[in-house]
Amino acid sequence: MQRWELKRLWMPLNVERQTDKSKQHTYYIPSWNDETRKVWAQAEALAADGWELISAIPETGSHELAFESGVKALGVGSSYTLGYLFIFKRQKS
């Protein structure tokens, strides 16, 4: 029977809030920062050491806004990626 070792790595993303020129829309854009690059390097080292990436699970967040104008109301929401959970496996010796 094969036996496996499992390892997890959490890679956070830097979420930047940006507003368009008309200032009517707000966007949340994930980007890499030093922590993200550090975890990515750890993931590459695991792969070089024989670990196989078996799953990359995104964690998402959301932001909601509600606007009221007279008798009308408008709800706007957006979702964005906060980071990834990487799961690796390798066969036990």
SERO-4910 file (N, C-alpha, C, O; in steps of 0.05 Angstrom, whole numbers):
BEGIN
 pado doro    nc1    nc2    nc3   cac1   cac2   cac3    cc1    cc2    cc3    oc1    oc2    oc3
  Met    A     17    -24      0      0      0      0     18     25      0     36     27     16
  Gln    A     12     43    -17     27     68    -18     18     87      4     -5     88     11
  Arg    A     38    100     16     32    120     37     44    146     27     65    148     14
  Trp    A     30    168     35     37    194     25     41    213     48     28    212     69
  Glu    A     60    231     44     64    254     62     49    278     49     50    281     24
  Leu    A     36    294     64     23    318     54     35    343     67     43    342     90
  Lys    A     36    364     52     46    389     62     29    412     51     20    410     28
  Arg    A     24    432     67      8    455     59     24    481     60     42    484     77
  Leu    A     19    498     41     31    525     41      9    545     35     -7    541     17
  Trp    A      8    566     50    -11    588     46      3    611     32     23    621     43
  Met    A     -6    620      9      7    642     -5    -13    665     -6    -32    665    -21
  Pro    A     -8    686     11    -26    709     11    -20    727    -13      2    728    -23
  Leu    A    -40    741    -22    -37    761    -43    -42    788    -31    -57    791    -12
  Asn    A    -29    808    -41    -33    836    -32    -57    847    -48    -55    848    -73
  Val    A    -78    854    -34   -102    864    -48   -102    894    -48   -103    907    -26
  Glu    A   -100    906    -71    -99    935    -74   -127    946    -82   -140    935   -100
  Arg    A   -135    967    -69   -161    980    -76   -155   1002    -96   -138   1019    -91
  Gln    A   -169   1001   -118   -166   1021   -139   -193   1032   -147   -213   1017   -147
  Thr    A   -194   1057   -154   -219   1071   -163   -214   1081   -191   -193   1092   -197
  Asp    A   -234   1079   -208   -231   1089   -235   -231   1120   -235   -237   1132   -215
  Lys    A   -225   1131   -258   -223   1160   -261   -248   1175   -253   -247   1198   -243
  Ser    A   -271   1163   -259   -296   1177   -252   -303   1174   -223   -322   1186   -213
  Lys    A   -288   1158   -208   -292   1153   -179   -320   1140   -174   -331   1143   -152
  Gln    A   -330   1126   -194   -356   1113   -190   -353   1083   -185   -371   1071   -174
  His    A   -330   1072   -192   -326   1043   -189   -300   1038   -173   -279   1051   -178
  Thr    A   -302   1020   -154   -278   1011   -139   -272    983   -146   -290    966   -147
  Tyr    A   -246    977   -150   -237    950   -157   -217    941   -136   -203    957   -125
  Tyr    A   -217    915   -131   -197    903   -113   -180    884   -129   -190    863   -139
  Ile    A   -155    891   -133   -138    877   -151   -116    863   -135   -100    876   -121
  Pro    A   -113    836   -137    -92    822   -123    -65    827   -137    -64    828   -162
  Ser    A    -44    829   -122    -17    832   -133      2    818   -115     -4    811    -92
  Trp    A     26    814   -125     47    800   -109     62    820    -93     66    843   -100
  Asn    A     71    811    -69     88    827    -52    111    810    -43    114    787    -52
  Asp    A    127    819    -24    151    803    -15    143    777     -2    156    756     -7
  Glu    A    121    777     13    112    752     26    103    731      5    108    708      7
  Thr    A     89    741    -16     80    724    -38    104    711    -52    104    687    -57
  Arg    A    124    727    -58    148    717    -72    163    697    -54    173    677    -65
  Lys    A    163    701    -28    177    683    -10    163    656    -10    176    635    -11
  Val    A    136    656     -8    121    630     -8    124    616    -35    126    592    -36
  Trp    A    123    632    -57    127    620    -83    154    606    -85    156    584    -97
  Ala    A    175    618    -75    201    606    -75    201    580    -58    214    560    -65
  Gln    A    186    579    -36    184    555    -20    169    533    -36    177    510    -34
  Ala    A    149    541    -51    134    521    -67    153    510    -89    152    486    -94
  Glu    A    169    526   -101    188    517   -121    208    498   -109    216    478   -122
  Ala    A    217    504    -85    237    487    -71    224    459    -65    237    439    -67
  Leu    A    199    459    -57    185    434    -51    184    417    -77    188    393    -77
  Ala    A    177    430    -99    175    416   -125    202    404   -133    203    382   -143
  Ala    A    223    419   -128    250    410   -135    258    387   -117    276    371   -124
  Asp    A    246    385    -93    253    364    -74    234    339    -77    235    322    -60
  Gly    A    219    338    -98    202    315   -104    174    316    -95    159    297    -97
  Trp    A    165    339    -85    137    342    -77    121    349   -102    129    364   -119
  Glu    A     97    337   -103     79    342   -126     56    360   -117     43    355    -96
  Leu    A     51    381   -131     28    399   -125      3    385   -134     -1    378   -157
  Ile    A    -16    380   -115    -40    366   -121    -65    384   -120    -86    377   -130
  Ser    A    -62    408   -108    -85    425   -107    -76    454   -101    -58    459    -86
  Ala    A    -89    473   -114    -86    501   -109   -114    513   -105   -129    516   -124
  Ile    A   -120    519    -80   -147    527    -72   -147    557    -67   -134    567    -49
  Pro    A   -163    572    -83   -164    601    -78   -182    608    -54   -203    595    -50
  Glu    A   -174    628    -39   -192    639    -18   -201    666    -29   -185    683    -37
  Thr    A   -227    671    -28   -237    695    -38   -250    713    -16   -258    702      5
  Gly    A   -250    738    -21   -264    757     -4   -283    773    -21   -284    770    -45
  Ser    A   -299    789     -8   -318    805    -24   -322    832    -10   -316    836     13
  His    A   -332    850    -26   -338    877    -17   -365    886    -28   -370    882    -52
  Glu    A   -382    896    -12   -408    905    -21   -412    934    -15   -404    944      6
  Leu    A   -426    947    -33   -433    975    -29   -463    978    -35   -474    964    -52
  Ala    A   -476    996    -21   -504   1002    -26   -507   1032    -30   -497   1047    -14
  Phe    A   -521   1040    -50   -526   1068    -56   -556   1073    -55   -572   1057    -65
  Glu    A   -563   1095    -43   -592   1103    -43   -594   1131    -56   -579   1149    -50
  Ser    A   -614   1133    -73   -619   1159    -86   -649   1162    -87   -662   1150   -105
  Gly    A   -660   1178    -70   -689   1181    -69   -703   1155    -62   -697   1144    -40
  Val    A   -720   1145    -79   -734   1120    -74   -720   1096    -86   -728   1073    -82
  Lys    A   -698   1101   -101   -684   1079   -114   -659   1071    -98   -646   1088    -85
  Ala    A   -653   1046    -97   -630   1036    -84   -615   1017   -103   -627   1003   -119
  Leu    A   -589   1018   -101   -572   1001   -118   -551    987   -101   -537   1001    -85
  Gly    A   -549    962   -104   -528    946    -89   -507    936   -109   -514    925   -130
  Val    A   -483    940   -102   -461    932   -119   -441    915   -103   -435    922    -80
  Gly    A   -432    894   -114   -413    877    -99   -391    867   -118   -395    866   -142
  Ser    A   -368    860   -106   -347    849   -122   -332    829   -104   -331    831    -80
  Ser    A   -320    809   -117   -304    789   -103   -276    791   -113   -271    800   -135
  Tyr    A   -257    781    -97   -229    782   -105   -214    759    -90   -224    748    -71
  Thr    A   -191    752   -100   -175    731    -89   -157    741    -68   -141    760    -73
  Leu    A   -158    730    -44   -141    738    -22   -114    722    -21    -94    732    -12
  Gly    A   -115    698    -32    -91    681    -32    -98    653    -41   -120    647    -48
  Tyr    A    -78    636    -39    -81    608    -47    -70    589    -26    -49    595    -14
  Leu    A    -83    567    -22    -73    545     -5    -63    524    -25    -79    513    -40
  Phe    A    -37    519    -24    -25    498    -40    -22    472    -24    -14    473      0
  Ile    A    -30    450    -35    -26    424    -22     -8    407    -39    -13    403    -63
  Phe    A     13    397    -27     33    380    -40     32    352    -28     24    348     -5
  Lys    A     41    332    -44     44    305    -33     70    293    -45     80    301    -66
  Arg    A     80    274    -30    102    257    -40    100    230    -25     90    228     -3
  Gln    A    111    210    -39    109    183    -28    128    181     -4    151    190     -5
  Lys    A    118    168     18    135    163     41    155    142     34    149    123     20
  Ser    A    178    145     45    200    125     40    196    101     56    212     82     55
***
